[in-house]
Every structure is written in structure tokens, then in C-alpha cells.
Amino acid sequence: MANYRNKKIIKFARGQVCQFQGPTCSYNNDTVVFCHLDEMFAGKGTGIKSHDFAGFFGCHNCHTYYHNAIPKITDWLALRAVVRTLAILFNEGVIK
């Protein structure tokens, strides 16, 4: 089964408020993109990004922190960010 792709989600992420808000957050909306989760259960594979619904809006600093920090530190922040991001996507009608 192919991973779910939705260009509207990726495009909508640009300029949103960072939902990860980790210890290195810049709170700079200009650098926010959709950050895919680094987990196999989310569809991640070698050379394959996870599903386009399995991620969060994150600034450049938080994106880097998420991909490089010790996983236990980022798990709660990532889960919180995913739920916040999905709420925004549903409320704005980007996904239904």
C-alpha cells in the first residue's frame, strides 16, 4: 500500500505557527514546514517519508531538533504537535 500524499497539507504548512515548540524553537512562522514523523508505524521507510497526515507544523529549529535529538525527549513534544496540527487541518477544512 502506498503512503498517503496530500499536497494541500504540505502547502498549507508554510507560514503556520510552529506546533512542536521545543527547547530550540525560533517561533519564526516564516520557516515553518510540515515535518514528517521518523517512525515506521507512520509509514517511514528507507528513502520514503511517512504519510502526509503523520507529522506536524514545525519551524526550522524544531524540525532539526526533532530529527537529531534523543527520541525519548521528543516523543511527547511530537505527539502534542501532531494532535495540534491535525486539529488545525480539520478546522481549516484542509482535510476532512
Phi, psi and omega per residue, in radians:
M1 nan 2.282 -3.130
A2 -1.309 2.639 3.096
N3 -1.209 2.555 3.123
Y4 -1.202 2.261 3.102
R5 -2.167 2.416 3.133
N6 -2.602 1.774 -3.110
K7 -1.085 -0.467 3.133
K8 -1.104 -0.683 3.130
I9 -1.129 -0.825 -3.105
I10 -1.092 -0.789 -3.140
K11 -1.161 -0.730 -3.107
F12 -1.097 -0.523 -3.084
A13 -1.080 -0.582 -3.075
R14 -1.057 2.181 3.086
G15 1.503 -0.053 3.102
Q16 -1.263 2.996 3.066
V17 -1.363 2.368 3.090
C18 -1.041 2.243 -3.137
Q19 -1.748 -0.192 3.120
F20 -1.348 -0.869 3.067
Q21 0.832 0.923 3.114
G22 -1.406 -3.013 -3.067
P23 -1.159 -0.284 3.135
T24 -1.895 0.185 -3.047
C25 -0.983 2.358 3.100
S26 -1.623 -0.245 -3.074
Y27 0.950 0.546 -3.131
N28 -1.791 1.757 -3.102
N29 -1.065 -0.428 -3.123
D30 -1.143 -0.343 -3.108
T31 -1.831 0.085 -3.069
V32 -1.315 2.336 3.066
V33 -2.385 3.050 3.046
F34 -1.470 2.099 -3.116
C35 -1.770 2.004 3.136
H36 -1.334 2.500 3.094
L37 -1.174 2.589 3.134
D38 -1.728 0.881 -3.065
E39 -2.288 2.411 3.119
M40 -1.070 -0.635 -3.135
F41 -1.117 -0.316 3.129
A42 -1.654 0.077 3.133
G43 1.749 0.031 -3.132
K44 -1.208 2.412 3.070
G45 -2.581 3.119 3.118
T46 -1.100 2.015 -3.129
G47 1.271 0.194 -3.111
I48 -2.204 2.192 3.065
K49 -1.298 2.704 3.081
S50 -1.171 3.046 3.122
H51 -0.944 2.629 -3.138
D52 -1.254 -0.122 3.014
F53 -1.703 -0.122 -3.087
A54 -1.747 1.340 -3.134
G55 -3.125 -2.861 -3.045
F56 -2.684 2.855 3.040
F57 -1.402 2.151 -3.120
G58 -2.471 2.462 3.059
C59 -1.251 2.960 -3.120
H60 -0.964 -0.810 -3.101
N61 -1.109 -0.764 3.138
C62 -1.206 -0.640 3.096
H63 -1.043 -0.832 3.120
T64 -1.111 -0.782 3.134
Y65 -1.046 -0.800 -3.139
Y66 -1.010 -0.779 -3.069
H67 -1.352 -0.264 -3.063
N68 -2.050 -0.239 -3.083
A69 -1.420 2.898 3.068
I70 -1.120 2.195 -3.029
P71 -0.878 -0.735 -3.105
K72 -0.993 -0.594 -3.130
I73 -1.214 -0.635 -3.032
T74 -1.617 -0.242 -3.056
D75 -0.971 -0.909 -3.114
W76 -1.142 -0.759 3.128
L77 -1.073 -0.724 -3.133
A78 -1.173 -0.767 3.130
L79 -1.079 -0.795 3.099
R80 -1.031 -0.764 -3.124
A81 -1.135 -0.703 3.118
V82 -1.084 -0.811 -3.120
V83 -1.119 -0.771 3.110
R84 -1.067 -0.750 -3.131
T85 -1.118 -0.801 3.126
L86 -1.071 -0.686 3.110
A87 -1.056 -0.742 3.123
I88 -1.136 -0.808 -3.126
L89 -1.061 -0.708 3.085
F90 -1.205 -0.816 -3.109
N91 -1.096 -0.576 -3.139
E92 -1.538 -0.052 3.106
G93 1.345 0.226 3.111
V94 -1.190 -0.670 3.017
I95 -2.228 2.733 -3.111
K96 -2.223 nan nan
